[in-house]
Amino acid sequence: MNAFGLIHSTAYPDSEEAKEKRLRAVSTIQTEGIVNFVDGLVPGLLHRNMWNRYLRM
């Protein structure tokens, strides 16, 4: 196995904090572009070893 991912989602409505976070993400994408957004997002999604592999891509 090369990789394994766990994804969690629910049908419950977002909290106010989650809504604000999503709006900040949209704003970042609009002002800084998708590359900067993804570069800021990926480190929180991957284990440190996988992040190092991502940087080499």
FIMARTOR-678420 format. One record per residue: residue number from 1; x, y, z of N, C-alpha, C, O in turn. Coordinates in nm, 3 decimals, always signed. Layout:
BEGIN
num,n.east,n.north,n.up,ca.east,ca.north,ca.up,c.east,c.north,c.up,o.east,o.north,o.up
NUM,X,Y,Z,X,Y,Z,X,Y,Z,X,Y,Z;
...
% end
This chain:
BEGIN
num,n.east,n.north,n.up,ca.east,ca.north,ca.up,c.east,c.north,c.up,o.east,o.north,o.up
1,+0.084,-0.116,+0.000,+0.000,+0.000,+0.000,+0.089,+0.124,+0.000,+0.180,+0.136,+0.083;
2,+0.064,+0.214,-0.092,+0.142,+0.337,-0.101,+0.084,+0.451,-0.018,+0.159,+0.536,+0.030;
3,-0.046,+0.452,+0.001,-0.107,+0.561,+0.075,-0.242,+0.517,+0.129,-0.304,+0.423,+0.079;
4,-0.286,+0.588,+0.231,-0.414,+0.559,+0.293,-0.472,+0.691,+0.342,-0.401,+0.769,+0.405;
5,-0.596,+0.717,+0.316,-0.657,+0.843,+0.360,-0.790,+0.819,+0.429,-0.866,+0.730,+0.391;
6,-0.816,+0.899,+0.529,-0.945,+0.897,+0.597,-1.013,+1.031,+0.572,-0.951,+1.136,+0.588;
7,-1.138,+1.026,+0.533,-1.213,+1.147,+0.505,-1.340,+1.144,+0.589,-1.408,+1.042,+0.597;
8,-1.370,+1.257,+0.651,-1.487,+1.266,+0.738,-1.576,+1.381,+0.693,-1.529,+1.493,+0.671;
9,-1.703,+1.353,+0.680,-1.799,+1.457,+0.645,-1.934,+1.419,+0.706,-1.960,+1.301,+0.730;
10,-2.018,+1.518,+0.730,-2.151,+1.490,+0.782,-2.254,+1.572,+0.704,-2.219,+1.663,+0.628;
11,-2.378,+1.538,+0.725,-2.487,+1.612,+0.662,-2.534,+1.727,+0.750,-2.624,+1.802,+0.711;
12,-2.475,+1.741,+0.868,-2.514,+1.848,+0.960,-2.472,+1.984,+0.906,-2.372,+1.993,+0.833;
13,-2.545,+2.089,+0.939,-2.508,+2.223,+0.893,-2.375,+2.267,+0.954,-2.338,+2.225,+1.064;
14,-2.305,+2.352,+0.881,-2.179,+2.406,+0.930,-2.201,+2.500,+1.047,-2.303,+2.568,+1.057;
15,-2.103,+2.502,+1.136,-2.104,+2.600,+1.245,-2.069,+2.737,+1.186,-2.022,+2.746,+1.072;
16,-2.092,+2.841,+1.263,-2.054,+2.975,+1.219,-1.904,+2.983,+1.193,-1.861,+3.049,+1.098;
17,-1.826,+2.916,+1.276,-1.680,+2.915,+1.258,-1.642,+2.849,+1.126,-1.554,+2.899,+1.055;
18,-1.707,+2.739,+1.093,-1.678,+2.670,+0.967,-1.717,+2.756,+0.847,-1.646,+2.758,+0.746;
19,-1.829,+2.827,+0.858,-1.872,+2.915,+0.749,-1.771,+3.027,+0.728,-1.737,+3.061,+0.614;
20,-1.722,+3.085,+0.838,-1.623,+3.192,+0.828,-1.492,+3.141,+0.767,-1.429,+3.209,+0.686;
21,-1.453,+3.020,+0.806,-1.331,+2.961,+0.751,-1.344,+2.940,+0.600,-1.250,+2.965,+0.524;
22,-1.462,+2.894,+0.557,-1.485,+2.873,+0.413,-1.480,+3.005,+0.338,-1.424,+3.013,+0.229;
23,-1.539,+3.110,+0.395,-1.536,+3.241,+0.330,-1.393,+3.296,+0.322,-1.357,+3.359,+0.223;
24,-1.312,+3.271,+0.425,-1.170,+3.313,+0.420,-1.097,+3.237,+0.311,-1.011,+3.292,+0.242;
25,-1.130,+3.109,+0.295,-1.067,+3.029,+0.190,-1.101,+3.085,+0.052,-1.014,+3.097,-0.034;
26,-1.227,+3.119,+0.031,-1.269,+3.177,-0.097,-1.194,+3.308,-0.121,-1.145,+3.332,-0.231;
27,-1.185,+3.390,-0.019,-1.115,+3.518,-0.032,-0.968,+3.498,-0.066,-0.913,+3.568,-0.151;
28,-0.904,+3.402,+0.000,-0.763,+3.372,-0.029,-0.745,+3.329,-0.173,-0.652,+3.373,-0.241;
29,-0.833,+3.242,-0.220,-0.823,+3.195,-0.359,-0.841,+3.312,-0.456,-0.769,+3.321,-0.556;
30,-0.934,+3.399,-0.427,-0.959,+3.512,-0.516,-0.844,+3.612,-0.518,-0.813,+3.668,-0.622;
31,-0.781,+3.634,-0.403,-0.675,+3.736,-0.396,-0.535,+3.682,-0.422,-0.451,+3.752,-0.478;
32,-0.509,+3.557,-0.380,-0.374,+3.503,-0.390,-0.360,+3.389,-0.490,-0.249,+3.350,-0.526;
33,-0.472,+3.335,-0.535,-0.469,+3.226,-0.631,-0.477,+3.090,-0.564,-0.451,+3.075,-0.445;
34,-0.512,+2.992,-0.644,-0.532,+2.856,-0.594,-0.402,+2.792,-0.547,-0.402,+2.714,-0.452;
35,-0.290,+2.824,-0.611,-0.163,+2.762,-0.573,-0.127,+2.798,-0.429,-0.090,+2.711,-0.350;
36,-0.136,+2.926,-0.395,-0.106,+2.968,-0.258,-0.203,+2.906,-0.158,-0.164,+2.868,-0.048;
37,-0.329,+2.895,-0.197,-0.428,+2.834,-0.108,-0.392,+2.687,-0.082,-0.390,+2.644,+0.033;
38,-0.365,+2.613,-0.186,-0.333,+2.471,-0.172,-0.202,+2.453,-0.095,-0.191,+2.363,-0.011;
39,-0.104,+2.537,-0.122,+0.023,+2.529,-0.049,+0.003,+2.552,+0.101,+0.076,+2.495,+0.182;
40,-0.094,+2.633,+0.137,-0.124,+2.655,+0.278,-0.211,+2.547,+0.338,-0.210,+2.526,+0.459;
41,-0.287,+2.478,+0.255,-0.380,+2.376,+0.301,-0.314,+2.239,+0.319,-0.339,+2.171,+0.418;
42,-0.230,+2.200,+0.226,-0.175,+2.065,+0.222,-0.098,+2.026,+0.348,-0.114,+1.914,+0.395;
43,-0.015,+2.113,+0.405,+0.060,+2.069,+0.523,-0.029,+2.019,+0.637,+0.011,+1.930,+0.712;
44,-0.147,+2.075,+0.652,-0.238,+2.030,+0.756,-0.310,+1.901,+0.724,-0.372,+1.841,+0.811;
45,-0.301,+1.857,+0.600,-0.371,+1.735,+0.558,-0.280,+1.613,+0.554,-0.328,+1.500,+0.557;
46,-0.151,+1.636,+0.549,-0.057,+1.526,+0.530,+0.036,+1.510,+0.650,+0.067,+1.606,+0.721;
47,+0.078,+1.387,+0.670,+0.182,+1.360,+0.769,+0.312,+1.424,+0.720,+0.332,+1.439,+0.600;
48,+0.398,+1.463,+0.812,+0.523,+1.532,+0.779,+0.602,+1.459,+0.669,+0.656,+1.524,+0.580;
49,+0.611,+1.326,+0.675,+0.686,+1.252,+0.572,+0.622,+1.266,+0.434,+0.692,+1.277,+0.333;
50,+0.490,+1.267,+0.429,+0.422,+1.283,+0.301,+0.435,+1.426,+0.251,+0.443,+1.448,+0.130;
51,+0.438,+1.523,+0.341,+0.458,+1.664,+0.302,+0.591,+1.679,+0.233,+0.600,+1.750,+0.132;
52,+0.696,+1.615,+0.285,+0.828,+1.622,+0.222,+0.823,+1.562,+0.082,+0.888,+1.613,-0.009;
53,+0.748,+1.456,+0.064,+0.734,+1.396,-0.069,+0.657,+1.491,-0.161,+0.693,+1.504,-0.278;
54,+0.553,+1.557,-0.111,+0.476,+1.652,-0.189,+0.565,+1.766,-0.238,+0.552,+1.810,-0.353;
55,+0.655,+1.813,-0.153,+0.744,+1.923,-0.192,+0.836,+1.884,-0.307,+0.875,+1.970,-0.386;
56,+0.870,+1.759,-0.317,+0.960,+1.713,-0.424,+0.889,+1.697,-0.557,+0.955,+1.680,-0.659;
57,+0.755,+1.702,-0.560,+0.680,+1.683,-0.685,+0.694,+1.804,-0.774,+0.637,+1.806,-0.884;
% end
